[in-house]
Amino acid sequence: MVPTERIYVASLGSQQGNAHVHWHIAALPPGVAFEDQQFRAMMPETRGVLDLAEADRDRLAAGLRAAISR
């Protein structure tokens, strides 16, 4: 679905306020040097942005929903 060389998953949460946990899924694109991958996955300037057309985002969201519901 998304060109990815490696995926990192981090769980973050808090016991203060409203106890919760949330997951960050950081998919690294091909070409990130191995020694930079873990650091790069958590850098604010490289997280959370996929430059995809709206139709591609819709297909990605539908695929994720289908995978989660299995």
mmCIF file as gemmi writes it, N, C-alpha and C atoms, coordinates in Angstrom:
data_model
loop_
_atom_site.group_PDB
_atom_site.id
_atom_site.type_symbol
_atom_site.label_atom_id
_atom_site.label_alt_id
_atom_site.label_comp_id
_atom_site.label_asym_id
_atom_site.label_entity_id
_atom_site.label_seq_id
_atom_site.pdbx_PDB_ins_code
_atom_site.Cartn_x
_atom_site.Cartn_y
_atom_site.Cartn_z
_atom_site.occupancy
_atom_site.B_iso_or_equiv
_atom_site.pdbx_formal_charge
_atom_site.auth_seq_id
_atom_site.auth_asym_id
_atom_site.pdbx_PDB_model_num
ATOM 1 N N . MET Axp A 1 ? 0.822 -1.208 0 1 0 ? 1 A 1
ATOM 2 C CA . MET Axp A 1 ? 0 0 0 1 0 ? 1 A 1
ATOM 3 C C . MET Axp A 1 ? 0.86 1.263 0 1 0 ? 1 A 1
ATOM 4 N N . VAL Axp A 2 ? 1.839 1.319 0.89 1 0 ? 2 A 1
ATOM 5 C CA . VAL Axp A 2 ? 2.747 2.457 0.991 1 0 ? 2 A 1
ATOM 6 C C . VAL Axp A 2 ? 4.165 1.901 0.873 1 0 ? 2 A 1
ATOM 7 N N . PRO Axp A 3 ? 5.004 2.44 -0.026 1 0 ? 3 A 1
ATOM 8 C CA . PRO Axp A 3 ? 6.36 1.916 -0.151 1 0 ? 3 A 1
ATOM 9 C C . PRO Axp A 3 ? 7.116 2.071 1.169 1 0 ? 3 A 1
ATOM 10 N N . THR Axp A 4 ? 7.469 0.944 1.749 1 0 ? 4 A 1
ATOM 11 C CA . THR Axp A 4 ? 8.065 0.949 3.081 1 0 ? 4 A 1
ATOM 12 C C . THR Axp A 4 ? 9.195 -0.056 3.157 1 0 ? 4 A 1
ATOM 13 N N . GLU Axp A 5 ? 10.295 0.379 3.708 1 0 ? 5 A 1
ATOM 14 C CA . GLU Axp A 5 ? 11.413 -0.532 3.925 1 0 ? 5 A 1
ATOM 15 C C . GLU Axp A 5 ? 11.338 -1.171 5.309 1 0 ? 5 A 1
ATOM 16 N N . ARG Axp A 6 ? 10.854 -0.42 6.28 1 0 ? 6 A 1
ATOM 17 C CA . ARG Axp A 6 ? 10.791 -0.905 7.654 1 0 ? 6 A 1
ATOM 18 C C . ARG Axp A 6 ? 9.669 -0.15 8.37 1 0 ? 6 A 1
ATOM 19 N N . ILE Axp A 7 ? 9.011 -0.808 9.322 1 0 ? 7 A 1
ATOM 20 C CA . ILE Axp A 7 ? 7.945 -0.169 10.103 1 0 ? 7 A 1
ATOM 21 C C . ILE Axp A 7 ? 8.289 -0.264 11.587 1 0 ? 7 A 1
ATOM 22 N N . TYR Axp A 8 ? 8.177 0.858 12.267 1 0 ? 8 A 1
ATOM 23 C CA . TYR Axp A 8 ? 8.363 0.893 13.717 1 0 ? 8 A 1
ATOM 24 C C . TYR Axp A 8 ? 7.019 1.191 14.365 1 0 ? 8 A 1
ATOM 25 N N . VAL Axp A 9 ? 6.722 0.502 15.465 1 0 ? 9 A 1
ATOM 26 C CA . VAL Axp A 9 ? 5.488 0.719 16.219 1 0 ? 9 A 1
ATOM 27 C C . VAL Axp A 9 ? 5.886 1.087 17.638 1 0 ? 9 A 1
ATOM 28 N N . ALA Axp A 10 ? 5.355 2.207 18.13 1 0 ? 10 A 1
ATOM 29 C CA . ALA Axp A 10 ? 5.642 2.649 19.493 1 0 ? 10 A 1
ATOM 30 C C . ALA Axp A 10 ? 4.329 2.84 20.226 1 0 ? 10 A 1
ATOM 31 N N . SER Axp A 11 ? 4.238 2.332 21.451 1 0 ? 11 A 1
ATOM 32 C CA . SER Axp A 11 ? 3.052 2.574 22.269 1 0 ? 11 A 1
ATOM 33 C C . SER Axp A 11 ? 3.411 3.602 23.323 1 0 ? 11 A 1
ATOM 34 N N . LEU Axp A 12 ? 2.581 4.617 23.43 1 0 ? 12 A 1
ATOM 35 C CA . LEU Axp A 12 ? 2.789 5.699 24.386 1 0 ? 12 A 1
ATOM 36 C C . LEU Axp A 12 ? 1.503 5.879 25.175 1 0 ? 12 A 1
ATOM 37 N N . GLY Axp A 13 ? 1.621 6.291 26.404 1 0 ? 13 A 1
ATOM 38 C CA . GLY Axp A 13 ? 0.417 6.491 27.203 1 0 ? 13 A 1
ATOM 39 C C . GLY Axp A 13 ? 0.733 7.221 28.481 1 0 ? 13 A 1
ATOM 40 N N . SER Axp A 14 ? -0.263 7.327 29.338 1 0 ? 14 A 1
ATOM 41 C CA . SER Axp A 14 ? -0.116 8.067 30.575 1 0 ? 14 A 1
ATOM 42 C C . SER Axp A 14 ? -1.072 7.513 31.628 1 0 ? 14 A 1
ATOM 43 N N . GLN Axp A 15 ? -0.645 7.515 32.859 1 0 ? 15 A 1
ATOM 44 C CA . GLN Axp A 15 ? -1.527 7.163 33.972 1 0 ? 15 A 1
ATOM 45 C C . GLN Axp A 15 ? -2.132 8.422 34.597 1 0 ? 15 A 1
ATOM 46 N N . GLN Axp A 16 ? -1.69 9.589 34.166 1 0 ? 16 A 1
ATOM 47 C CA . GLN Axp A 16 ? -2.202 10.846 34.711 1 0 ? 16 A 1
ATOM 48 C C . GLN Axp A 16 ? -3.371 11.338 33.863 1 0 ? 16 A 1
ATOM 49 N N . GLY Axp A 17 ? -4.241 12.116 34.478 1 0 ? 17 A 1
ATOM 50 C CA . GLY Axp A 17 ? -5.403 12.624 33.746 1 0 ? 17 A 1
ATOM 51 C C . GLY Axp A 17 ? -6.3 11.476 33.34 1 0 ? 17 A 1
ATOM 52 N N . ASN Axp A 18 ? -6.5 11.311 32.064 1 0 ? 18 A 1
ATOM 53 C CA . ASN Axp A 18 ? -7.287 10.172 31.573 1 0 ? 18 A 1
ATOM 54 C C . ASN Axp A 18 ? -6.299 9.078 31.146 1 0 ? 18 A 1
ATOM 55 N N . ALA Axp A 19 ? -6.278 8.001 31.896 1 0 ? 19 A 1
ATOM 56 C CA . ALA Axp A 19 ? -5.371 6.899 31.583 1 0 ? 19 A 1
ATOM 57 C C . ALA Axp A 19 ? -5.651 6.409 30.162 1 0 ? 19 A 1
ATOM 58 N N . HIS Axp A 20 ? -4.607 6.331 29.36 1 0 ? 20 A 1
ATOM 59 C CA . HIS Axp A 20 ? -4.799 5.946 27.974 1 0 ? 20 A 1
ATOM 60 C C . HIS Axp A 20 ? -3.496 5.415 27.388 1 0 ? 20 A 1
ATOM 61 N N . VAL Axp A 21 ? -3.623 4.842 26.217 1 0 ? 21 A 1
ATOM 62 C CA . VAL Axp A 21 ? -2.471 4.429 25.421 1 0 ? 21 A 1
ATOM 63 C C . VAL Axp A 21 ? -2.81 4.713 23.967 1 0 ? 21 A 1
ATOM 64 N N . HIS Axp A 22 ? -1.828 5.105 23.212 1 0 ? 22 A 1
ATOM 65 C CA . HIS Axp A 22 ? -2.021 5.247 21.775 1 0 ? 22 A 1
ATOM 66 C C . HIS Axp A 22 ? -0.782 4.728 21.06 1 0 ? 22 A 1
ATOM 67 N N . TRP Axp A 23 ? -0.974 4.379 19.813 1 0 ? 23 A 1
ATOM 68 C CA . TRP Axp A 23 ? 0.075 3.749 19.029 1 0 ? 23 A 1
ATOM 69 C C . TRP Axp A 23 ? 0.538 4.681 17.928 1 0 ? 23 A 1
ATOM 70 N N . HIS Axp A 24 ? 1.829 4.715 17.718 1 0 ? 24 A 1
ATOM 71 C CA . HIS Axp A 24 ? 2.417 5.428 16.589 1 0 ? 24 A 1
ATOM 72 C C . HIS Axp A 24 ? 2.979 4.376 15.647 1 0 ? 24 A 1
ATOM 73 N N . ILE Axp A 25 ? 2.61 4.454 14.392 1 0 ? 25 A 1
ATOM 74 C CA . ILE Axp A 25 ? 3.136 3.559 13.371 1 0 ? 25 A 1
ATOM 75 C C . ILE Axp A 25 ? 3.97 4.414 12.437 1 0 ? 25 A 1
ATOM 76 N N . ALA Axp A 26 ? 5.265 4.158 12.423 1 0 ? 26 A 1
ATOM 77 C CA . ALA Axp A 26 ? 6.189 4.947 11.613 1 0 ? 26 A 1
ATOM 78 C C . ALA Axp A 26 ? 6.723 4.06 10.496 1 0 ? 26 A 1
ATOM 79 N N . ALA Axp A 27 ? 6.232 4.291 9.302 1 0 ? 27 A 1
ATOM 80 C CA . ALA Axp A 27 ? 6.696 3.542 8.134 1 0 ? 27 A 1
ATOM 81 C C . ALA Axp A 27 ? 7.806 4.34 7.46 1 0 ? 27 A 1
ATOM 82 N N . LEU Axp A 28 ? 8.981 3.762 7.389 1 0 ? 28 A 1
ATOM 83 C CA . LEU Axp A 28 ? 10.103 4.445 6.761 1 0 ? 28 A 1
ATOM 84 C C . LEU Axp A 28 ? 10.165 4.115 5.277 1 0 ? 28 A 1
ATOM 85 N N . PRO Axp A 29 ? 10.341 5.127 4.444 1 0 ? 29 A 1
ATOM 86 C CA . PRO Axp A 29 ? 10.432 4.867 3.011 1 0 ? 29 A 1
ATOM 87 C C . PRO Axp A 29 ? 11.755 4.196 2.666 1 0 ? 29 A 1
ATOM 88 N N . PRO Axp A 30 ? 11.823 3.535 1.53 1 0 ? 30 A 1
ATOM 89 C CA . PRO Axp A 30 ? 13.079 2.938 1.101 1 0 ? 30 A 1
ATOM 90 C C . PRO Axp A 30 ? 14.169 4 0.999 1 0 ? 30 A 1
ATOM 91 N N . GLY Axp A 31 ? 15.388 3.602 1.291 1 0 ? 31 A 1
ATOM 92 C CA . GLY Axp A 31 ? 16.527 4.5 1.116 1 0 ? 31 A 1
ATOM 93 C C . GLY Axp A 31 ? 17.043 5.15 2.381 1 0 ? 31 A 1
ATOM 94 N N . VAL Axp A 32 ? 16.352 4.993 3.509 1 0 ? 32 A 1
ATOM 95 C CA . VAL Axp A 32 ? 16.864 5.539 4.769 1 0 ? 32 A 1
ATOM 96 C C . VAL Axp A 32 ? 17.966 4.601 5.254 1 0 ? 32 A 1
ATOM 97 N N . ALA Axp A 33 ? 19.142 5.146 5.487 1 0 ? 33 A 1
ATOM 98 C CA . ALA Axp A 33 ? 20.269 4.318 5.919 1 0 ? 33 A 1
ATOM 99 C C . ALA Axp A 33 ? 19.912 3.572 7.203 1 0 ? 33 A 1
ATOM 100 N N . PHE Axp A 34 ? 20.34 2.315 7.302 1 0 ? 34 A 1
ATOM 101 C CA . PHE Axp A 34 ? 19.995 1.473 8.444 1 0 ? 34 A 1
ATOM 102 C C . PHE Axp A 34 ? 20.33 2.146 9.766 1 0 ? 34 A 1
ATOM 103 N N . GLU Axp A 35 ? 21.501 2.756 9.865 1 0 ? 35 A 1
ATOM 104 C CA . GLU Axp A 35 ? 21.916 3.359 11.144 1 0 ? 35 A 1
ATOM 105 C C . GLU Axp A 35 ? 21.086 4.592 11.513 1 0 ? 35 A 1
ATOM 106 N N . ASP Axp A 36 ? 20.324 5.141 10.571 1 0 ? 36 A 1
ATOM 107 C CA . ASP Axp A 36 ? 19.476 6.306 10.846 1 0 ? 36 A 1
ATOM 108 C C . ASP Axp A 36 ? 18.018 5.947 11.066 1 0 ? 36 A 1
ATOM 109 N N . GLN Axp A 37 ? 17.636 4.695 10.842 1 0 ? 37 A 1
ATOM 110 C CA . GLN Axp A 37 ? 16.22 4.355 10.783 1 0 ? 37 A 1
ATOM 111 C C . GLN Axp A 37 ? 15.472 4.582 12.092 1 0 ? 37 A 1
ATOM 112 N N . GLN Axp A 38 ? 15.96 4.093 13.22 1 0 ? 38 A 1
ATOM 113 C CA . GLN Axp A 38 ? 15.21 4.26 14.467 1 0 ? 38 A 1
ATOM 114 C C . GLN Axp A 38 ? 15.112 5.727 14.848 1 0 ? 38 A 1
ATOM 115 N N . PHE Axp A 39 ? 16.196 6.459 14.704 1 0 ? 39 A 1
ATOM 116 C CA . PHE Axp A 39 ? 16.19 7.891 15.02 1 0 ? 39 A 1
ATOM 117 C C . PHE Axp A 39 ? 15.236 8.631 14.088 1 0 ? 39 A 1
ATOM 118 N N . ARG Axp A 40 ? 15.297 8.333 12.809 1 0 ? 40 A 1
ATOM 119 C CA . ARG Axp A 40 ? 14.481 9.019 11.811 1 0 ? 40 A 1
ATOM 120 C C . ARG Axp A 40 ? 12.998 8.748 12.016 1 0 ? 40 A 1
ATOM 121 N N . ALA Axp A 41 ? 12.646 7.549 12.479 1 0 ? 41 A 1
ATOM 122 C CA . ALA Axp A 41 ? 11.241 7.207 12.672 1 0 ? 41 A 1
ATOM 123 C C . ALA Axp A 41 ? 10.582 8.088 13.714 1 0 ? 41 A 1
ATOM 124 N N . MET Axp A 42 ? 11.342 8.6 14.664 1 0 ? 42 A 1
ATOM 125 C CA . MET Axp A 42 ? 10.755 9.377 15.751 1 0 ? 42 A 1
ATOM 126 C C . MET Axp A 42 ? 11.013 10.88 15.641 1 0 ? 42 A 1
ATOM 127 N N . MET Axp A 43 ? 11.653 11.329 14.571 1 0 ? 43 A 1
ATOM 128 C CA . MET Axp A 43 ? 11.916 12.761 14.383 1 0 ? 43 A 1
ATOM 129 C C . MET Axp A 43 ? 10.626 13.467 13.971 1 0 ? 43 A 1
ATOM 130 N N . PRO Axp A 44 ? 10.279 14.577 14.629 1 0 ? 44 A 1
ATOM 131 C CA . PRO Axp A 44 ? 9.019 15.275 14.305 1 0 ? 44 A 1
ATOM 132 C C . PRO Axp A 44 ? 8.91 15.669 12.838 1 0 ? 44 A 1
ATOM 133 N N . GLU Axp A 45 ? 9.991 16.073 12.222 1 0 ? 45 A 1
ATOM 134 C CA . GLU Axp A 45 ? 9.901 16.544 10.839 1 0 ? 45 A 1
ATOM 135 C C . GLU Axp A 45 ? 9.704 15.412 9.829 1 0 ? 45 A 1
ATOM 136 N N . THR Axp A 46 ? 9.839 14.148 10.238 1 0 ? 46 A 1
ATOM 137 C CA . THR Axp A 46 ? 9.646 13.04 9.304 1 0 ? 46 A 1
ATOM 138 C C . THR Axp A 46 ? 8.469 12.161 9.695 1 0 ? 46 A 1
ATOM 139 N N . ARG Axp A 47 ? 7.687 12.554 10.69 1 0 ? 47 A 1
ATOM 140 C CA . ARG Axp A 47 ? 6.551 11.727 11.14 1 0 ? 47 A 1
ATOM 141 C C . ARG Axp A 47 ? 5.237 12.28 10.618 1 0 ? 47 A 1
ATOM 142 N N . GLY Axp A 48 ? 4.307 11.371 10.405 1 0 ? 48 A 1
ATOM 143 C CA . GLY Axp A 48 ? 2.914 11.741 10.247 1 0 ? 48 A 1
ATOM 144 C C . GLY Axp A 48 ? 2.479 12.303 8.915 1 0 ? 48 A 1
ATOM 145 N N . VAL Axp A 49 ? 3.35 12.37 7.916 1 0 ? 49 A 1
ATOM 146 C CA . VAL Axp A 49 ? 2.952 12.986 6.662 1 0 ? 49 A 1
ATOM 147 C C . VAL Axp A 49 ? 3.156 12.004 5.523 1 0 ? 49 A 1
ATOM 148 N N . LEU Axp A 50 ? 2.089 11.714 4.831 1 0 ? 50 A 1
ATOM 149 C CA . LEU Axp A 50 ? 2.157 10.932 3.604 1 0 ? 50 A 1
ATOM 150 C C . LEU Axp A 50 ? 1.691 11.839 2.471 1 0 ? 50 A 1
ATOM 151 N N . ASP Axp A 51 ? 2.505 11.997 1.466 1 0 ? 51 A 1
ATOM 152 C CA . ASP Axp A 51 ? 2.15 12.832 0.326 1 0 ? 51 A 1
ATOM 153 C C . ASP Axp A 51 ? 1.418 11.956 -0.691 1 0 ? 51 A 1
ATOM 154 N N . LEU Axp A 52 ? 0.115 11.756 -0.433 1 0 ? 52 A 1
ATOM 155 C CA . LEU Axp A 52 ? -0.699 10.887 -1.277 1 0 ? 52 A 1
ATOM 156 C C . LEU Axp A 52 ? -1.892 11.66 -1.821 1 0 ? 52 A 1
ATOM 157 N N . ALA Axp A 53 ? -2.308 11.297 -3.021 1 0 ? 53 A 1
ATOM 158 C CA . ALA Axp A 53 ? -3.528 11.866 -3.585 1 0 ? 53 A 1
ATOM 159 C C . ALA Axp A 53 ? -4.72 11.402 -2.753 1 0 ? 53 A 1
ATOM 160 N N . GLU Axp A 54 ? -5.814 12.153 -2.796 1 0 ? 54 A 1
ATOM 161 C CA . GLU Axp A 54 ? -6.985 11.831 -1.984 1 0 ? 54 A 1
ATOM 162 C C . GLU Axp A 54 ? -7.506 10.416 -2.256 1 0 ? 54 A 1
ATOM 163 N N . ALA Axp A 55 ? -7.54 10.01 -3.511 1 0 ? 55 A 1
ATOM 164 C CA . ALA Axp A 55 ? -8.023 8.659 -3.845 1 0 ? 55 A 1
ATOM 165 C C . ALA Axp A 55 ? -7.107 7.6 -3.233 1 0 ? 55 A 1
ATOM 166 N N . ASP Axp A 56 ? -5.797 7.849 -3.245 1 0 ? 56 A 1
ATOM 167 C CA . ASP Axp A 56 ? -4.854 6.903 -2.642 1 0 ? 56 A 1
ATOM 168 C C . ASP Axp A 56 ? -5.022 6.853 -1.125 1 0 ? 56 A 1
ATOM 169 N N . ARG Axp A 57 ? -5.269 8.01 -0.498 1 0 ? 57 A 1
ATOM 170 C CA . ARG Axp A 57 ? -5.519 8.041 0.954 1 0 ? 57 A 1
ATOM 171 C C . ARG Axp A 57 ? -6.778 7.252 1.289 1 0 ? 57 A 1
ATOM 172 N N . ASP Axp A 58 ? -7.822 7.407 0.454 1 0 ? 58 A 1
ATOM 173 C CA . ASP Axp A 58 ? -9.072 6.672 0.68 1 0 ? 58 A 1
ATOM 174 C C . ASP Axp A 58 ? -8.844 5.169 0.587 1 0 ? 58 A 1
ATOM 175 N N . ARG Axp A 59 ? -8.07 4.727 -0.422 1 0 ? 59 A 1
ATOM 176 C CA . ARG Axp A 59 ? -7.769 3.296 -0.569 1 0 ? 59 A 1
ATOM 177 C C . ARG Axp A 59 ? -6.949 2.789 0.618 1 0 ? 59 A 1
ATOM 178 N N . LEU Axp A 60 ? -5.988 3.574 1.063 1 0 ? 60 A 1
ATOM 179 C CA . LEU Axp A 60 ? -5.169 3.191 2.209 1 0 ? 60 A 1
ATOM 180 C C . LEU Axp A 60 ? -6.037 3.061 3.459 1 0 ? 60 A 1
ATOM 181 N N . ALA Axp A 61 ? -6.913 4.028 3.697 1 0 ? 61 A 1
ATOM 182 C CA . ALA Axp A 61 ? -7.8 3.981 4.866 1 0 ? 61 A 1
ATOM 183 C C . ALA Axp A 61 ? -8.721 2.767 4.801 1 0 ? 61 A 1
ATOM 184 N N . ALA Axp A 62 ? -9.269 2.474 3.629 1 0 ? 62 A 1
ATOM 185 C CA . ALA Axp A 62 ? -10.148 1.311 3.485 1 0 ? 62 A 1
ATOM 186 C C . ALA Axp A 62 ? -9.379 0.019 3.748 1 0 ? 62 A 1
ATOM 187 N N . GLY Axp A 63 ? -8.153 -0.073 3.25 1 0 ? 63 A 1
ATOM 188 C CA . GLY Axp A 63 ? -7.338 -1.262 3.496 1 0 ? 63 A 1
ATOM 189 C C . GLY Axp A 63 ? -7.002 -1.439 4.967 1 0 ? 63 A 1
ATOM 190 N N . LEU Axp A 64 ? -6.685 -0.343 5.647 1 0 ? 64 A 1
ATOM 191 C CA . LEU Axp A 64 ? -6.4 -0.403 7.078 1 0 ? 64 A 1
ATOM 192 C C . LEU Axp A 64 ? -7.635 -0.827 7.875 1 0 ? 64 A 1
ATOM 193 N N . ARG Axp A 65 ? -8.792 -0.244 7.525 1 0 ? 65 A 1
ATOM 194 C CA . ARG Axp A 65 ? -10.03 -0.641 8.216 1 0 ? 65 A 1
ATOM 195 C C . ARG Axp A 65 ? -10.313 -2.132 8.033 1 0 ? 65 A 1
ATOM 196 N N . ALA Axp A 66 ? -10.133 -2.634 6.81 1 0 ? 66 A 1
ATOM 197 C CA . ALA Axp A 66 ? -10.391 -4.044 6.529 1 0 ? 66 A 1
ATOM 198 C C . ALA Axp A 66 ? -9.424 -4.929 7.32 1 0 ? 66 A 1
ATOM 199 N N . ALA Axp A 67 ? -8.15 -4.541 7.361 1 0 ? 67 A 1
ATOM 200 C CA . ALA Axp A 67 ? -7.165 -5.345 8.088 1 0 ? 67 A 1
ATOM 201 C C . ALA Axp A 67 ? -7.439 -5.363 9.585 1 0 ? 67 A 1
ATOM 202 N N . ILE Axp A 68 ? -7.845 -4.228 10.129 1 0 ? 68 A 1
ATOM 203 C CA . ILE Axp A 68 ? -8.119 -4.143 11.57 1 0 ? 68 A 1
ATOM 204 C C . ILE Axp A 68 ? -9.366 -4.947 11.937 1 0 ? 68 A 1
ATOM 205 N N . SER Axp A 69 ? -10.353 -4.99 11.055 1 0 ? 69 A 1
ATOM 206 C CA . SER Axp A 69 ? -11.605 -5.672 11.368 1 0 ? 69 A 1
ATOM 207 C C . SER Axp A 69 ? -11.5 -7.187 11.252 1 0 ? 69 A 1
ATOM 208 N N . ARG Axp A 70 ? -10.415 -7.711 10.702 1 0 ? 70 A 1
ATOM 209 C CA . ARG Axp A 70 ? -10.27 -9.175 10.564 1 0 ? 70 A 1
ATOM 210 C C . ARG Axp A 70 ? -10.016 -9.841 11.874 1 0 ? 70 A 1
